[in-house]
């Protein structure tokens, strides 16, 4: 499972400022998260849609849908839950 490959896993989009902020937050705490840039992966759109369903968001443009963070293989949530 992608979500359990590292202690902290972030599903992100490379051009998203909120995603960049969350990655910086973890790195600033000395954590090296596994980061999946969904816009750079062949099946990134499918993964993003699955994550949005998991979060209960209505669509890809829903505010707060990305980044999605897993810690210890468990869903923490989107940026609003992390910050």
ZIHU-V105124 format. One record per residue. N is the residue number from 1. RES is the residue in one small letter. PSI is psi in whole degrees, 0 to 359 (NA if undefined). NEAR is the number of other ideal C-beta (glycine too) atoms within 10 Angstrom. Layout:
N | RES | PSI | NEAR
N | RES | PSI | NEAR
This chain:
1 | x | 133 | 7
2 | x | 325 | 12
3 | x | 344 | 19
4 | x | 10 | 12
5 | x | 343 | 11
6 | x | 165 | 17
7 | x | 322 | 13
8 | x | 127 | 17
9 | x | 130 | 22
10 | x | 125 | 24
11 | x | 124 | 25
12 | x | 173 | 24
13 | x | 132 | 20
14 | x | 336 | 12
15 | x | 5 | 9
16 | x | 121 | 18
17 | x | 326 | 7
18 | x | 322 | 19
19 | x | 317 | 22
20 | x | 320 | 14
21 | x | 317 | 13
22 | x | 318 | 22
23 | x | 318 | 20
24 | x | 323 | 10
25 | x | 309 | 16
26 | x | 316 | 17
27 | x | 325 | 12
28 | x | 336 | 8
29 | x | 6 | 8
30 | x | 13 | 6
31 | x | 137 | 14
32 | x | 88 | 10
33 | x | 153 | 20
34 | x | 126 | 15
35 | x | 128 | 18
36 | x | 107 | 21
37 | x | 100 | 16
38 | x | 332 | 22
39 | x | 351 | 14
40 | x | 4 | 10
41 | x | 144 | 14
42 | x | 323 | 6
43 | x | 22 | 9
44 | x | 321 | 17
45 | x | 319 | 12
46 | x | 317 | 11
47 | x | 316 | 15
48 | x | 317 | 21
49 | x | 320 | 15
50 | x | 320 | 13
51 | x | 319 | 22
52 | x | 319 | 19
53 | x | 318 | 10
54 | x | 322 | 12
55 | x | 344 | 16
56 | x | 20 | 8
57 | x | 158 | 18
58 | x | 342 | 9
59 | x | 173 | 8
60 | x | 336 | 13
61 | x | 7 | 8
62 | x | 133 | 13
63 | x | 139 | 9
64 | x | 7 | 14
65 | x | 329 | 23
66 | x | 147 | 24
67 | x | 160 | 25
68 | x | 131 | 30
69 | x | 135 | 24
70 | x | 136 | 23
71 | x | 126 | 17
72 | x | 31 | 11
73 | x | 0 | 12
74 | x | 140 | 9
75 | x | 123 | 15
76 | x | 314 | 14
77 | x | 199 | 14
78 | x | 188 | 23
79 | x | 322 | 19
80 | x | 331 | 9
81 | x | 331 | 12
82 | x | 315 | 17
83 | x | NA | 9
